[in-house]
Amino acid sequence: MSIKTFELANKNGMTMTVTNLGCAIISLRVPKKDGNLLDIVHGLDSAKDYTKAHPFFGVICGRVANRIGYAKFSLDGKEYAMEANDGLHHLHGGSNGFDKKLWTVEEVATNKISLSYVSLDGDSGYPGKLVAYCVYTLKDDNTLRIDYRAEADTKTVCNMTNHSYFNLEGYDAKDIYGHEMQVFSDKITAVDDALIPTGELIGVDGTPFDFRKAKTIGQDIEATGVGYDHNYALEGPGVCAVVYSPVSGIEMTVRTDSPGLQFYTGNFLDGTVTGKGVNYQKHSALCLETQLFPDCVNKPEFPSPLVTPDRPQQSYTEFSFAVR
């Protein structure tokens, strides 16, 4: 099996380039207010570049996305040790997670691609054999739909997400401070200094994390410290966020049936990663990662990441694009 790229398009001309290496979305071109297409995601120069270390640009993260506290968890009384690739903690499946795997292409159509990956028992330290599926569809209403499914031969854990970095003014725009955003959630998961959840949900009222009414991302970002990297607890399936750029006129609406939404503002980008002729800088893009809560494998009070032979896991996310 070799690294390949695929071009998808819908009937409106919206296009996407994706590779079977990590299911990475290399480019996503959507109409802006002048009618021209604009590539709105950070990406690398070629599919082969995704074999190298990078900030998870556009990939599927797994088996367990986000952070696992102290790189360990217990399942049925047995402790599993993971790679500590984020200080003392485990992040996005480790340095050889789903983002570094070659996925099998199951089906390709003009506007759709289906991929799968068989994760064997012990892969990156996780127990049990798990088969992961990812389907990208460019719908004719200018929606990118992502469908996830995981099946296991024994009890294990899984929490997949897509980690695209969006800038609705173009991948080469300077920052996302002027983007207006609304998040339909009144609670976030409280975290410690290492961004590991404490298990508590706290209200956003009176904090920089309050996006219940649309505001610019730049309005309160300094008050957060280094920027946003927090999980919003969602109230149910449906629209969870809307982002708008007055510069391009592009509006992105996010829908999901996942219980959490990780909002990240590229705080650790520092210009050392280059792609498409750009040195990607801090706060040059935003990520809206629909998923289970961070460290859910160690927090029984959080939505469960368990997958069993008779209980597969599945979810969807939609990024819908329009012009104001």
N, C-alpha and C positions, 0 to 999 in steps of 0.2 A: 504494500500500500504506500502511495506517495502523496506528498503535499500537493493539493490542487486548489485552484480558485474557481469560483462560480459567479456569474453575473445574473442577477434576478431583476425583473422589471414588471411593473403593473401596466394597465392600459392607459394610465395618465402620464407615463414617462418617469415616474419615481423609480429609482434604481438602487441596487445594493450589491456590493462585492463581499463575498464571504469565502472563507477557506475552511477545509476540513480539519486543519490544525487548530484544536481548541474551539472549533465553531466560531472563530473570530470574525466579527463584522469589521471589514477593513475600511469600507466607505458606505455612506448612506446619503443619497442625493434626493432632496425634496424641493418642491417649488417654493420660491420666495415671492415677495409682493410684486416684483417686476416680471414675474412669470418664468424667470430662468431658474435652473436647478442649482442648489447649493449643497456641497458636501458638509455635513454638520457633525461628523464624529472624528475624534483623534484616531490616527492609525499609523502603522509603520509602512515602509516603502514596498515591501513584498511579503508574500505569505511565509517565506523561509525565515524572515526576520523574527517571526513569532516564536521560533525555537529558542531565542535568546531571552535574557531577563528583561522584562518590561512591566509597566504598572497595570497589567491585566487589561490592556486596551481591547475592548469589544468582545472578550472571550466569555465562554461559559465557565464559571467557577464551581468546583466541586472536589470530592464528594460533598463536603460541607463548606459552603461559602461563609464569608465573614470570619469572625474570630472564635477560637476555642481556647478558653482560659487555661493557662499553664500547659497547653498542648497535651491534654489528656482528658479522658472521660471513661465512665464505667457503664457497662451494659450487662445486665443479668449477673452482677457481682464480679465481673472480670474487668480489670482496668486495661485500657488501651492507650499506649503512648504514641503521640504524633510528633512530627517534625516541628521544632520551635523555629519558625522562619519569620517571626515578627517579635523580636525580643524574646521574652519567655513564653510566647504564645504561638498558636498555630493559626495561619491566615489563608483563606481561600483554597484549602486543600493541599497546601504546602508548595514547595518549589517544583514538584513533579505531579501537580494535580491535573484535573480535567483540561485545563487550559494548555497543557503541554502534550496532550495526547492526540494521536491521529484518529479521528472519528470515521466510522464507515458511512459512506453515502448510500442511503437506502433508496432514495428516490429524488429525482430532479425534474422540475417543470419550469416553465417560463417564469413563474412568480413564486415558486415554492421549492424548498429543499428540506429533506428529512435525513437526519444523521443519528447514528447510535454509537455507543462505546461500551464495551464489556470491561468492567472493573473487577478484577479477580480478588479473591479473598487475600487480604494482606496488602493490597494496593495502597501505598502511602500510609500504611498502618491501620487501615479500616478493616473491620471484620466482614466476612461474607462476600459472596459474588453478587454484584449489582449490575444490571443493564440499564444504562441511561439513554434516553431519547430526547432529541431536540428538533423541533420543526420550526423553520422560519417561513412565514407567508407574507408577501406584499399584497394586501387587499386593494381592490380598485377604489376604495374610499381614502386612499393614501394612509393606510394603517399598516404598520409592521406588527404582526402578531407572532409571539413566541409561545410555543407549547412545550412543556416539560413533562416527562414521565420517567419514573424509576421503578424497576422491578427487581426483587431480590429472592435468593434461594434460601435465606435464613434471616433472622432478625438483624437489621443493621440500621444505619442512620444516613440521611441524605438531606441536602439543602442546596439546590442549584439556583443560580441566578446568572443573568447577563450583565457584564460590567462595561457597557459602552459609556464613553465620555462624550457628552453632547456640548456643543456650542452652537446655538441657533443663529449666530452671526457668521458661522463658518469655522472649520477646524483650525484655521490660521488666525482667528481673531484673538485679541490680546487677553481678554478676561470675560467673565460672565457677571460682573457686578451690576450691569444695567438690565439683566434679565429679570422680568417680573414673574414671581412664582406664588402659587397657592397650593397648600397641602391640606387635605381634608382629614385632619387628625388633631386631637387635642392632647395627646400624650406621647412622650418618648420613653425609651428604656434608659434609665439612669445608668451611667457608666463611671468607672474609676479612672485614674490618670492614664491607664494603659488601654482605655476604651473597652474594657471588659464589663458587661452589664452586672449590676449589683443584684438584679432580680426585681427591682422596684420600677414601677411606671410612675412618671411624674408629669404633672400638667405643664403645658407650654405657656399658659397665661402669664404675661408680664416678663417673658424671657425672650432672648434673641431667636428662639426656636419656634416662635409663634408665626406661622404662615397661614393661619385660618382665613385671613383676609390677604389678598394679593399685595405683595411688596417687592421691592427690588432685593436681589440677593445681597447686594453690596450695602444695604441699609444698616444691617446689624452684624455683618460678618466679623468685624474687628472685635466686637464684644464677646465672640465665642472663643477667642484666643487665636488658634491657627486657622480656624475655618470650620465648616460643618462636616461632621462625620458621625452622624447619629441616626438611630433607627426610630421611625415613627410607627406607633401601633395603630393599625387601620381598623375601622369599625365594621367593615364587611366588604364583600365583592363590589366592584364598580370603579368609578373614577376616584383616584387617590391623589392626583396632582395635575396641575396645569402650569405650563411654563410658556412665556411669551417674550419675544424680542421685538421692541419697537424699531430696531434698525432694519431687520430683514422682513418683519411682519409675520414671521413664522410662529405659530402657536402649536405646542405639543401637549396633548392630553394623554395621561397615563391611566390605564385601567388594569386591574388585576384581581385575582381571587386569593392571592397570598395575604397573610396577616400582617406583614411588615414591609416597610419601605425605607431602605438605607439611603439617606441623602448625603452625598460626598462632593466636596468642591475642589478636588485635585490638590489637596494641601501639601502633598509630598512630591508633586512635580517641581523640578528645579532646573529645567533646561538641559539636563544631561541626556534625556531621551529625545531622539530626532526621528521624524517621519514626515513624509510628504513635503520635505524641504523646510520643516518647522522645528525649532527647539521648543518643546512644550514646557510652558512655565506654570508656576503656582497659580491656582485659581483660573486657569484658562479654559476649564470645562467643568461640567457637573455630571454626576452619576445619580441615577434614580434606580436603585437595585431592589426589585421586588423579591421578597424572600421570607423565610422564617426568621425569628429573632436571632441576633448574635448570641453565641454560647448556649443555644437552645439544647445542646446535648448534655449540658450540666445544670440546666434549670428546668425541673419538672413542672414548674408553674407556667412555663412558656409553651406556645404551640409545639406539638411533638414532631420531631424529625424522624420518627421510627418508620421503617419500611419492613414489611414482612411478606412471606410468600402469598398470603391471602389478603394483604393490604398494600397494594402498590401506591405510589405517591404521584400525584399529578397536579399541575397548576398552569396558569397562562398569564401572559402579560401582553398588553397592547400599547403601542406608541402611535397615536393618531396625529396627523399633521394637517393643519389648515393655515389659511392666510387671513389675517385681520386687515 
